Amino acid sequence: MQNQNKFHYKAMMFLSFAGPAVILFSAVVIVPFIFGLYLTFTGWDGISSSIPFVGFENYLSLFKDTSFWISLGRTILYAVIAVILANVVAFALAYLVTSKIKGSNFFRAAFFTPNLIGGIVLGYIWQFVFKQAILVIGKATGISLFSTSWLSDPFKAF
């Protein structure tokens, strides 16, 4: 009896945390996937209210179409080349950054710089918001909280 209560408690705790995520995942991914799979067996045009069931007719016409096979071959070729090329380039760049060759510090800085640019731009945007945009809101609405720059006031600037 003790083990059953412990199991029930653990199951309820698991469901309370994982339940909402499972429901959302099902609503956003699983249900649309199943509905889309069902639609492949129909002759629906996407507009009409009737959805005629055609079975495997769509698949049979697809497999008979030569442009499908050409597109599928190109897609597979692209995927293989993209995966191999991405891994080879990533390995080469990792080797440049971690090796003791001349200029490796330059490569480290060059690869890290894009990470800095986003933060710098974000800082300028928030500086604009707190210095100028809030003042415009304060003048337009007459709210005293927004009448001075938040960055110049020691009580408003955290």
Phi, psi and omega in degrees: 000322180295318179294325180293320178293321179295318178295317179299318179297315180295320179296318179293321177295317179298314181293328180291330178267315184274337183303307179300322179294320179293320179295314179296317179298318179296318182291327186264331186244304189292309183297312177298325178296313180295319178295319177296320176297319177298319182296337178291342178264011180240169176253030184290137180266358178092353183239314186292158181279339179269140180239090182286134179276125181244357178070226183274010182301318179298318181291321179296317179290329178293315182288340176276345184279122181289329180292332174297313181294323177295315179296318179297317178297317178295321179296316179295316178299315179298316181297316180296313180296318181296318180293313181294313181297317180298319180289322179293315179295318179298318178296317180297317179293320177296322178295318178298322184283325187262349183277170181266023180285160181292132178094006181294328177294325176297316180294322177299313179295319181295324180281334182273337183303316178301331176293329181282326186298319179299316179294322179294314179297318178298321176298318177295322179296313180292327176297318176298316181298313185282335180271318189242316185294322179293325177296320178296318178297318180296318178292322182287324184260340182078014179279125185293334179299328182260012185279338178237158179295135181288336181278340181266349180261119183296339179276329180273329177279112185288000000 
